[in-house]
């Protein structure tokens, strides 16, 4: 029976509770065993695995030694040399009957042996070449298995036998999956439940909606990197293949494929999908870092300048004023000199949060530089801006800022306020800055604008 994940249990936060995700087979790789009679290779493998992944890696040089370890410990994955000096001839079969997860290493490139290997329920196999190639491939496999555990594959096929074959393959790869019996069911579930899948493997010929129409409709919402699509078909018609790829499938496989070919193509698409998502996340982080002050988490000047044009244009178009509130922490240098820069950072963070908590969603609150802060307030008159500034000033004045277990201090701010419709943002900032200077001259801890200048 499938495991029906709730939103809190699911590794994919956008999965709807009605979509059944099969994940009971998935595991975390914490403890592996290398079974290899070459001490040089096994030691290199052990060292590389432990250093790169920080997981426990045991080593066995013979079948007998391996059997003893396997019967005494639980391993998440076995790397097995198929030829061992004391080989009994049934070791691999014994491991499969025990439902051990196997990665087989062989020095033979015999086609008949390969045909036997690819029919086994194993994670993968590779030919033994130079140690660097072996270690690199094994490390890539471990990385993929770890990433697969938090991925999701979708199977769409009207044949229950085909779905079972594909799901068995996904199980060997540590991938959670959901399955659908036709394209219509798949499309409705993916779009309506907004399933955050990493790959879709779909048959071409299906009732209600075929793989071509499913691909076409999904591409209206998801691009090739967001949701890779691999189409399986019994047809080798070049025109059909071209259409499948033109309509947005990432890859196509003729149904007389080997499981090894399917696995290789699927892994390539998953790698591309992960790289795209990692790059997207990295780009978001870089954009956030460029637009955000790391100490206070407020926006910075870059963000202000990137958005102020829209605010000014909106003010002119709608004939609605916008305002600038410019803050400066009073005697901030004295805080740094007396209590240290860590205390100064604490003050900046607390003042920033106070300003943010008193800002509207439409306001752009920034750390302007040093101990200065700025609020750009769209659709805000001078009178309303002065009231906002005065409320923030009073709230800050009432704070008792705790610097450590024994020390708390009081802080005040001086604020200059300006407002306009046709006036440029640069001129309003200059005006607010001049009023801020007047506030400092008049004893600090006050709000100055044209109302009380």
DARAQUI-V929311 format. One record per helix or strand of 2 or more residues. SS is the DSSP state (alpha for helix, beta for strand). FROM is the first residue (numbers start at 1). TO is the last residue. If there is no record, write none. Layout:
BEGIN
{{SS,FROM,TO} {SS,FROM,TO}}
END
This chain:
BEGIN
{{beta,31,35} {alpha,39,53} {beta,56,60} {alpha,63,72} {beta,77,81} {alpha,91,97} {beta,102,106} {alpha,111,117} {beta,124,127} {alpha,131,148} {beta,152,156} {alpha,160,172} {beta,176,180} {alpha,183,193} {beta,199,203} {alpha,211,218} {beta,228,233} {alpha,238,246} {beta,251,254} {alpha,259,291} {alpha,301,318} {beta,322,329} {alpha,332,339} {alpha,341,357} {beta,364,369} {beta,372,377} {alpha,382,398} {beta,401,402} {beta,408,409} {beta,413,420} {alpha,425,441} {beta,447,448}}
END
